[in-house]
Amino acid sequence: MRFLQCVFAEWSLVAPRFTRTRLGVTLLALGVSLVWLGGRALEPFTITLLAGSLAAIVAAAGVAGSENDRRALTTALTHPTMPLAVATGRWLALVTPAVLLSFVCAAAGGWNPAHAIAGVIAAGAVGACALAMVIPLGNAAATGLFLFIALAGAVAPERLVALAHPGFVRLAAASAIELGPALWHYRDIATGDWGALAHALAWTGLGILLASGFIARRRGLAR
């Protein structure tokens, strides 16, 4: 019961963020931009995947990555709590607006339930990865992950490797796309690919566990 209470307390942080910070405005601007791109350049499914993933990164920066949030977390950890519950609650807090934005973009592009579900699962995986990065590194890590997902996340690694003289940077990017949370891979969730679903769920669990480990370490330092 105490675990669930801690999870709920952390999840409830998302509501004040919309009214007291720029998180709500930033997510609204992101949604408008993606809908605009969907009407002119990108296919609706790609927009849905990007909406969930990019919104999760933005929300991770808003609920866990700023200096104020990190200082508040250090203070909160001086009280009885569980790092895994804190990480789980913050993951739920950042995934909630990402799911909503993914649904909005899916509806704007012509509602497809399979595409919407894939967008939600992608949001969970990318959000967990973002959370594990911003807790120790701050919002600079969120910015880097945002740009990586936005520019290369939907590109299959074979397309990068197949380029003539790909170079170290492109090979490294292809490896990151292959192993990390990858929108090109999560497209297959909509067709019932269990491998793609397992990949996303594994990243979700790994990200939350890594985040809880960083929180536990900070708790030790706070004491």
N, C-alpha and C positions, 0 to 999 in steps of 0.2 A: 504493500500500500504506500509506504514512504517513497519507494522508487517512482510510482505513478504520480504522486503528488509533486515530486521534484520535476518530473517530465512536464507536467501541466504548468507548473510555475515558469519554467523556461519557455515553453510554447507560447504562453500568454504575453511574452515580451513583444510579439510581432505587432499587436494592435497599437500600442503607443508609438511604435516606429513610424507608422503611417501618418500620424497626426503631428508628431513632434520632430521628425527629421525629414530629410529629402527623399526617403526611400519610396514613398508612395508616388511622388512626382516622377522620380527616376524610372520606376516600373511602368508608369503610364506612358512616358516618353518612349520607352523601349517597345511597348506594345504597339503604339501608333506607328513607329518606324517600321516594325516588322510587318504590320498589316499593309502599310504603303508599299514595302518591297514585294509582298506577296501579290499585290495587284499589278506589278510592273515587271518583276524580274524572276523571283524564285517561286518554285512550286509550293502549293499549300502544305504538303507533308514536311518539307524542309523547314518551312516557317514554324510549324507546330513544334518540331524538335528543337529548333533554335530558341523559341519562346520559353519553353520549359527550362532548358539548360542555362541560357543566359540570365533569365530571371532568377534562377537559383543562385547563380554566382553573385549577382547584384544584391540579393537578399542576404547571402552569407556575409558580404561586406557590410551590410547594414545592421546585422544582428550580432556579429562576432568579430569583425575585422578592425573597427576603428579603435583608436587609442582609448577613448572613453569606455568603450565596451570591454576592452581588455583589462583596464584598471578596475572596472566594476566587477569583472569576473574574478580577479584576484581577491577583491574584498569579499565577495560572496563565498569564496572557497575557504575562508576562515571560519565559516559556520558549518555545522554538520550537513553534509550532502554527499552525493555519489557521482564521481566523474562520468560514469557511463550514462546516468540519468540526465546530467547536464548536457552531454553531447547529444543524446537522443532528443531531448526537448528543443535544443537549438536547431537540430536538423529538421524537426517537424516545423519549427517556426519559419525557417527559410524556404521549406518546400511548399508550405501552404499558399503563399502568393504566387509561387512559380506554377503550381498546378492551376490556379485560377487563370493566370495569363495564358497558359497552354490551352486551356479550354476555350478562352475567348478567341485566340488565333485560329484554333481548329474550327470553331463555328464560323468565323469570318471567311475561311477558305472553303466552306462547304463541308458540313459536319460529317466526319467519318469516325465512328467509335474506335476502330482499331488504331487509327492514327493518333487519336486523343490519348488512348491508353499508353501507346509508345512514348508520347511526349511526357506523360506523367512519370513513367519509369525512368526515362532519360533525365528528367529533372531530379529525381531521387538520387541517381548515381552521380551526376555531376555536382549536385549540391553537397553530397557527402564528401566528395573529393575537395570541393572548395572549402568546406568547413575545416577539414584536416589541414589545409594550407594556410588559411587566414589566422587561425588561432596562434600558431607560432610565428608567422611571418608578417601578418598584418595585411592591409589592403593592397599593397604592392603585388602580392601574390595573386589576389583576386583580379587585379587589372591584367596581369600576364595571362592568367587562365581564360579570362573573358576574350582577350584578343585571339588566343590560340583556338578556342572553340569557334569563335565567329569567323575566323579566316580559314581555318584548316580542319575543323572538327568534322565537317560533313564530307571531306575528301577521302576516298579510299586510299590506304597506304600504297597499293600497287601503282596508282597513278603518279605518286611522287617518285617511287623507285624506278619506274619506267622512263622517267625523263633522262635525256642524254646528259651525262656528267652531273648526276644529282648532287654530288658534294656531301660533305659531312653534315651540314645543317639540315639538308633535305632528308638524309638518311635518319638523322636523329628525330626529325619531326615525324617521319613515317613510322619509326619504332614507337614513339609516344602515342600516335594515333592507333597503332595496332594493339598496344598493351593497355593504354589508359581508357577512360570513358570516351567513347567514340560514337558520334551521331551516325556515321555511315554504317556502323554495325547495328545500332539500335533500330534502324529502319526495318530490319528483318523481324523485329518483335511483332510488327503489324501482320506479318504472314505466318506467325506461329513458330518462329525459330526458337527452340529451347536453348540453344547455345548462346544466342544473343541475350535472352532473358537472364540466363545464369550469369553471364558476364556483367550485366547491369546490377543484379542483386549482389554479386560478389563485391563490386565496387562500393555499393551502398553500405554493406556491412563493414568492409575494410575501412572506408572513410570514417564511419562513426567510431569504430574501435581505435583508429589512429587519433582522432580528435579527443576521445576520452583519455588516451594515454598522455597526450600533451596537457590536458587539463589536470590529470593526476600529478604530472611533473610540476606544473605551476603551483598546485596545491602544496606539494612538498617544499617548494621554494618559499611560499608564503608563510609557512610555519617555521 
